Amino acid sequence: MKRDVVRGTYCMGNWFRSLRIRLQIWHALILLFVVLGFGFLFYDQSVRSRWYDVDSQLISAGRILEGALRRVPLPILDSLAQDIGRNRPPPRPDGSGRGLPGRGPRTASGDRVPPSAPPPQGNAYRPPKGVIPPGRARLDWDNLLEQAAASTIEWEKQLVLPRSLPEQLGRPEERPYFIIWRRDGSVLREADVPYQDRQRPNLNQNELLLESSGDREKGPVREILLRGPEDTLICVGRNVRSEMARMYQSAINIVLVGVSILAVGLCGGWWLSGRAIKPIKNMSETASAISATNLTQRMDLDGVDTELAQLGAVLNNMLERLDQAFATQQRFTADASHELRTPLAVMQTNIELALAKQRTPEEYREQLLKCQRATNRMSKLVESLLLLARTDGPSDPGTAEILAWHKITGEALDNLRVLADQHQIQLDSELGETYVKGRGSDLYQVITNLVINAIIYNQPHGRVHVSLKSSGSQAELIVSDTGIGIAPIDLPHIFERFFRSDTSRSRSSAESHTQVSGSGLGLAICQRIIINHGGTIRVESQLQHGSRFIVSLPLPPVTPLAM
């Protein structure tokens, strides 16, 4: 879902654009893969463990039958059968702890017991010959004479084989069965076989073969095939219906647990994603409440994560700058209105006085001269406002060119010498050859404004000195005077628009003989022009000792040989 910040609604058609939905989808996919992976591994290990138990039991029973075919003494075979019934840990299918179960009795650690060794203790304890613990039945061995009478082969007459594998090798309903085939494929002995097919399978060269069957005739059984002496083949199997039922139940339990974990994880992920984007929602609501008349609100960053706190700090700084810009704009509008209102009031007053009654031509001329002075002042103010508005905008790099700043400065000083003479100010200069990149008209305006201020706010018979030189990678213009100076409390504000210090209002007597009047925009225009040219302007001043304005501009990378 897409959040519409302006209307505060969700667009259902664009739900995939929602950050919270995408986070939830990725979280769900990752959690699903993790649950499926762990569930599959757990189920696979559980199935392997169950089949391993069944196979170990079948292999142990097959080894007993193999020992009987090899004419191992009956007490040893009985002891092995009783060990199987004691639920010993099943041997692993390789040698030395991981091979197929070895022939002969072993201890609990898997070591072979020599014939003369005393009976081992622990789980592998075997009772003395002829002593069978209560509840532990012997294998159902045939009588030697009965078996000998049933066979015509001399080797088979010496065999003692069980009639069946008893319940101690399995559950009553899952008692193992076995078949022993001769070399020619005929059956030497079988017990409890649940199907009719008695054909000898081909084992190839394998000593042991494990196979499962689920066909209609055999049913769900698992069998092992083991080679015996005299090229006999032993098959031991059992019904595994209960194991399959338990594995099916385990699969259902794993699915239920996995679904529960997935559901809890999705709910937790939805809660976490909502908590993660809550600061963004709060920021959006705060931003929606901000307008041109209400810039005082800020983003609340208490308890916000580091990444979002950084974003909130950036937005708060931006709002602070906007607040200052709007305040400056409002102050500028009020100051401009105030400055324009004064000459308009003068003009309106003089016109009303001139029209109040019949006057002589000299009186009309006097009123018109007053209106002319007010008009000139208003015209200068409007020009300054237009110039300031132009410099506030982005500068066009295409209009910049490499200029001979010493020539522009010399032209400006030549035009201002008349004003300096009117105020009885000595104007001298020391101009070194200096080149900068910029707009010639703007730099001319900077020099003019600085020198006019130095002349107007000077002492009678004072001095204004202008120097221009290159220092390192900077071109430096210095305008110094011996005027009334600027109070320390006013120094941080002299570049603000329409700002006039108290000392500027107590001008020298020479000012009363000129028509030049300040509007408080000259230094603001100078600063804006210098900043647009990539430079800096600063002031050093002391009351009644004069001021010193320093302008620095970067030198161009290539200086022309001649201008």
Protein Blocks (a to p, Z undefined) as FASTA:
>chain_A
ZZdfknopacfklmmmpmklmmmmmmmmmmmmmmmmmmmmmmmmmmmmmmmmmmmmmmmm
mmmmmmmmnopafklmmmmmmmmmnopacddfbeehiaccdedjddfkopacdfkbccde
hjllccdehiacehiacdddddfklmmmmpcbfklmmpccdfbdcfklocfklcccdddd
dfkopafbdchiabfblcdcdekjafbdcdddfbfknopadddddddehhiacdddddfk
lmmmmmmmmmmmmmmmmmmmmmmmmmmmmmmmmmmmmmmmmmmmmmmmpcfklckbccdf
ehiafklmmmmmmmmmmmmmmmmmmmmmmmmmmmmmmmmmmmmmmmmmmmmmmmmpccdf
klmmmmmmmmmmmmmmmmmmmmmmmmmmmmmpccdfklgccddfklmmmmmmmmmmmmmm
mnopacddddddddddddfklmmmmmmmmmmmmmmmpcehiacddddddehjaccddddd
fbebjafklmmmmmpghiacfklmmccfklmmpcbdcehlmmmmmmmmmmmnopacdddd
dehibpcddddddddfbdcfbZZ
